Amino acid sequence: MTSKDKDGPSIGHYILKASTIARAHTIFAYTAFTSALALGLLLHYKKIVKNGIAGYPEEWFPSVSATIGDWYPERNVFQIVIALTSGPRIALVSLQYFLQRSTESSLPAIVFVSGIIRTLSCGGWVYITSSDDHDAHDIFMITYIVLNLPWMIGGIYSTTIKCPSVRRKRSVIASAFFLAIVPLVYFFIQHKVYRIPGAYTHYSFFEWGLIFFDVLYDACAEEEFRLNNLHVAIGDLKSVNGSAAPTQVKYIHIGGSPSRHERSESPKIRSLPASNWVASLVSLYRPYVSFTSDLYLSYIFWSIFTSLIPTLFYFSVWELAIAGSELALFSTLSPIWLSIPTILNWAHTRGGQTIMRLLSFTGVAAYVLQSPLHRLFLVAFATSAAMIPQVVTWADNPGYQSIMTGLGLMLSSLSKHVNHSNNPVWPFIDERSGGYNKEGLLLAFLALYEFFTRPDEEGRSPESEKNDSAQPVSATHWLLGALPLGSFIFILHSLFADPSTLIAWSWTGYENGRPRGPLPHLHGSLTLLCQSIGLLIALQAVARSKVHLLANPLWFVFGSASSYVMYTHRNWLGYLGGLGLAIFVMGSSPLILHNASSTRAVFKTSFTAMLVYCLLALANVWTVAYAFVPGGVYLRERTDLVTIAQIVCLVPAFKWPALGNRQSSATALTSTISSCTRTALALMSIVAVLASLYRLPTAPIQPFRAGHRILRAGIWTIHFGIDNEGRDSQRRVMNLIKGMELDVVGLLETDLHRTVYGNRDLTRVIIEDMGYNVDLGPGPNSHTWGAVLLSKFPIINSTHHLLPSPHGELAPAIEAVLDVYGTSVTVIVSHNGQEEDPLDRELQSKELARIMSEAYPRPVIFLGYVVTRPHAPRPNPYQILVEDGNVHDVDQEDHDRWCEYILYRGLYRTSYARISRSTVTDTEMQVAQFVLPRHGRGVTNETESARYLRSRKEGLPPQHWFPMAYYGNRRWGGVNGHFYHVFDTPLYYAIPEGAEI
């Protein structure tokens, strides 16, 4: 179309339907992929279905990467057509932002930015193929997939009101896209980790499915543009407006600079003073900065709160009894000071809250103290200070604070997920163990400064003003508000302070070479995703002033049923029950805080709530530490009672006919807070998924000496991952394992998924940085101190045993069958009872001997904590294990042993060493090296003389030598305080003549 300007010549312009651009994008995108697939199948079928594991016929359908990136001409055709797609693609993202932008929400802007970055990352994995640079290709691909979270979810929420059909379609397509990721990751692990032929073909189908759903989702923009009558006008804006264009049409004008006449008539724009401009900018972004500060302060609160019990329990572990440090737990009862009206009124002021939070930062700064006792004093004081402003804000603004409390806990949990299960600002973590304490303190000070200088409530919604004048119909009794609040805090701390705790509850080991359930380092992000879902439910309830809907008894039934499934089942079903509980607890947070706030008795409610928390926390410890605490017999192994108690305590928060129909005021949230919350949840979900994807194994796990049929095994009791200085010892443990090049490791006293140990996973840094298969052993609901098996060899099957323990603590054992160079080898890791319970030790030894005996003729390696003297007669464990188990002592002439023992059968032992503990723990490491007989053959001579052909290391090939760096003593030599001790050198044994190896 053309138009004639009255002041000049005819000026041309064009009007284009925006839906046409969206359709062009869809056509180009589908053409690019289908043409590449068709050409690949016709020209290079067997080449593109082949991968590093298998080829045709086991693999019979190509992956997207192989199709578009490996061969001419399909690679070139694809890249040309996808280049043509880029123009409509950027236009589609921009047009969608133009249509959805809003002054009340930042979500369309987030969707726009993620869409642009997503488009650029698409170019990354298209033009940098896996053949060019595998790592770069994967990074761009993962970035693209992860950015689909804000792009799709944000796009659904931002869809214009007049397009409900578009929103429904986008919801269905996005759901299909994200559901397809689950089997995609599963089959990728089967292919990459377990190297199963044919798994990549199944993976490929879901990979193509992602492409299909991805393009189909973007195709929905065509209908949205059409329903909104969106057009793009190219040319002079005045001529467009003066033409016979359709009315009621939205135009986006693309044209040059205005004419001289238009410029002369344009109004003059008055420049604002720089100070006003800065003030306007600060005012615009202050709500977002304030939200971020509140989120970080909530994170600091949870970091301090969750560090208290691990800090105090250091002393209990060393004493193996009540040490007195347990009294520090009652620092959480500091709300008792709120019984004084002056302090209560002061705590409601911003100055009072600022001072108390500033004092609480001493808990983070405590990392600089070297004395565990001094750190405990400071952390207890910090916890006491942190509790006062926290309970006051819960009472003052329960709606907003329920969201912020959940976000802070999730951020703390996420920081552990990405930092090998350690919170980087905990006081018992420092730079050597993955701490970022200085950076954490600096951000805390900045957040507190923002809080102190923040303008008074500036962004409150009209609903909040209306509800502020409304009072509860009748105040809730303080006890009915305190019980749910105390239980709520305990559940968050005990189950959701780390994303892998629920996995530890459900873990049972391996079957047929595969895990029976989820793995912590790979599936922990699912816990955070479900917590996000629960918090979104809470957000909707608060934002719409519908908190009372959460009080429906059916919602409580869902939570109770989820808790029951989590407790009674294992593997994936038990984990799904835990995920349901995560959704329920996070979703119920505003209900519980509103219920507590409605009592209008801050002191009584908060003090009683924290007392309930303390009692539940102690009961939780008593279930496993019953042998060392007074009255432990009554709660021995009764996690069921604790689980029931925590659910029953939630009952008063819900609407029951017997309790009356209670209504409480609910302050609605502003659209800014709602938008920021959704953004924070999306970002945390993305980071959680990225962390899990980043830790997917990129290569098969290999033993240290793969070509020599050598297996080096070690046993170490690591004292719950806390060293003698009261610091996390995870990296120090890893360094010795790496230095000794151990293929199989048994670690004892490792069940750290309890509040007293910080809900940690001691294996994370080892398996993620060194590459091991891991069996976590019996979980925290099995009431043991824990056992872990790390293996460089595939774990075929594993079984967890709770050994007979009629009097003392429960003894865990892992029985695993490993595929060692094609030979099945049974490895047993166990932690037997203490010297004070001789009957327990006898029964446990008989059970272990039975397991080893029944494994005959399979080779066996026993790595255990036995507590006996060598050659001690029955009923002591030594003779029972060796004779009834049909195994040999690693060195029967080593008489200076008490706790740790290595036993074996069906292998040639070539070396044995004992390495000092340094200050990592209270027990040494023992290491033995074995050679497997030739595949299909056994040990030809197991007589004592054949087994004790002692040798110098020079009499064996160098691959049998232990590292030379560990020669030394306390004054010189060694590595990080570790050195060969007792014999001051490893012991070596020659392989007998006639051995077939």
Number of C-alpha atoms within 10 A of each C-alpha: 12 14 17 13 13 7 8 8 9 12 13 14 18 14 16 14 16 28 25 15 22 26 19 18 26 23 14 18 25 18 17 23 23 15 18 26 22 13 20 25 18 10 14 15 18 17 17 26 24 21 18 9 16 18 19 16 12 16 21 19 23 27 22 18 21 21 27 30 24 19 17 14 14 25 25 16 18 25 19 12 18 23 18 16 20 18 13 21 24 17 15 25 21 16 23 26 21 15 18 20 18 13 7 10 18 17 25 24 17 16 27 24 18 22 26 17 14 21 17 17 21 21 18 19 23 21 19 18 20 18 12 12 11 12 14 15 22 18 17 20 20 19 20 22 21 20 23 22 19 24 24 24 17 21 28 19 16 22 21 19 12 11 15 13 14 20 20 13 15 25 18 12 21 24 14 15 23 17 13 19 17 12 16 21 17 13 22 21 20 18 22 18 17 17 17 16 18 21 21 31 23 20 25 23 17 23 22 17 16 21 16 16 20 19 16 18 21 21 20 20 25 23 17 24 24 16 14 18 17 23 21 18 21 18 18 22 17 12 19 21 13 11 13 10 12 9 8 9 11 16 19 18 16 13 12 10 8 13 11 9 9 11 11 10 8 10 8 8 6 6 7 9 8 9 9 10 12 12 10 12 11 12 13 11 10 16 19 16 16 18 19 18 21 21 24 23 24 22 25 28 25 23 25 25 22 24 26 30 23 22 29 27 25 27 20 18 15 12 11 14 15 15 15 11 17 16 11 21 18 14 19 24 21 19 27 16 14 22 14 10 11 10 13 19 12 13 22 16 12 16 13 17 23 17 15 20 25 17 17 25 25 21 29 28 20 24 24 14 14 13 12 20 17 12 25 27 17 23 31 28 21 28 31 24 25 27 23 27 23 21 25 23 17 22 24 17 15 28 29 23 23 26 23 23 25 26 25 22 25 30 25 26 28 25 21 21 27 20 17 24 26 29 29 26 29 30 30 28 24 18 12 12 18 19 21 16 21 17 11 18 17 11 15 21 16 14 20 22 14 17 20 14 9 15 12 7 7 10 13 15 16 12 16 19 12 13 16 12 9 13 13 15 12 12 18 22 17 22 18 20 30 33 27 29 31 27 27 24 17 23 21 17 21 21 20 25 27 31 28 29 25 28 29 27 23 29 26 23 27 20 16 11 16 15 20 18 21 21 19 23 25 19 18 23 27 21 28 28 23 20 29 26 18 23 30 20 21 27 28 16 23 24 23 14 19 16 27 20 13 23 21 13 15 11 16 21 12 16 22 21 15 22 23 18 19 24 19 12 15 20 20 16 15 24 27 22 25 28 24 23 28 29 25 27 24 27 27 27 29 30 28 30 25 28 31 32 30 28 22 18 20 24 22 19 27 32 22 22 29 27 19 23 26 20 15 21 22 17 21 26 19 24 25 24 25 22 18 17 14 12 11 17 16 12 19 20 21 18 21 14 13 18 17 13 13 21 17 14 19 23 16 21 28 24 19 14 8 6 12 8 11 19 18 21 23 30 26 27 24 20 16 20 21 21 17 19 22 20 17 18 21 19 16 21 25 21 18 25 20 18 19 19 18 16 14 16 16 12 10 15 17 14 22 16 15 13 8 13 17 23 25 24 26 27 27 26 24 23 21 24 27 22 20 17 16 23 22 27 25 25 20 18 22 19 16 18 20 14 13 19 18 23 23 26 24 25 29 27 19 24 26 22 26 23 23 24 24 24 28 28 27 29 26 22 20 20 20 16 11 14 19 25 18 23 26 26 29 28 26 23 19 21 25 24 22 26 26 24 28 23 26 25 21 23 28 19 19 26 17 22 17 17 23 22 18 11 14 20 24 27 26 28 28 27 24 24 27 22 18 21 19 13 17 16 24 26 25 25 27 31 28 27 26 17 14 10 14 16 18 22 26 21 20 28 27 19 20 25 22 16 16 28 19 12 17 15 13 17 22 26 24 27 31 25 24 25 20 20 16 20 16 12 12 11 15 22 26 22 19 24 27 19 12 18 25 20 22 21 18 23 18 11 10 11 10 8 13 12 16 20 23 24 21 24 24 24 21 26 24 26 25 22 22 22 26 23 22 18 16 26 21 15 17 21 21 21 25 27 24 20 19 23 20 15 13 7 13 18 18 16 15 15 8 9 10 16 19 20 13 16 15 12 18 10 14 16 8 9 11 22 18 25 12 14 14 24 19 18 16 12 7 10 16 18 16 14 18 24 25 25 19 14 11 15 18 23 19 25 22 19 21 17 9 9 14 14 15
